[in-house]
Amino acid sequence: MPIMQVHLIQGRSEAQKARLIEALTRAAVEALDAPIESVRVIINEVPNTDFGIAGQTAKQRGR
């Protein structure tokens, strides 16, 4: 069973996350010949205060 875990900074819409799940599922099916029913995608959303870029939080950098 393919399991893909994706980390995103919070702020994506439900529609964007749904498209990502669909695209990653298709990629796993095509690349691994996995049955679509066996593919799992986990999205972990990280608050922009808990993600750092170049010594600052993403929030401090306007992301």
Rosetta blueprint (number, residue, H / E / L):
1 M L
2 P L
3 I E
4 M E
5 Q E
6 V E
7 H E
8 L E
9 I E
10 Q L
11 G L
12 R L
13 S L
14 E H
15 A H
16 Q H
17 K H
18 A H
19 R H
20 L H
21 I H
22 E H
23 A H
24 L H
25 T H
26 R H
27 A H
28 A H
29 V H
30 E H
31 A H
32 L H
33 D L
34 A L
35 P L
36 I H
37 E H
38 S H
39 V L
40 R E
41 V E
42 I E
43 I E
44 N E
45 E E
46 V E
47 P L
48 N H
49 T H
50 D H
51 F L
52 G E
53 I E
54 A L
55 G L
56 Q E
57 T E
58 A L
59 K L
60 Q L
61 R L
62 G L
63 R L
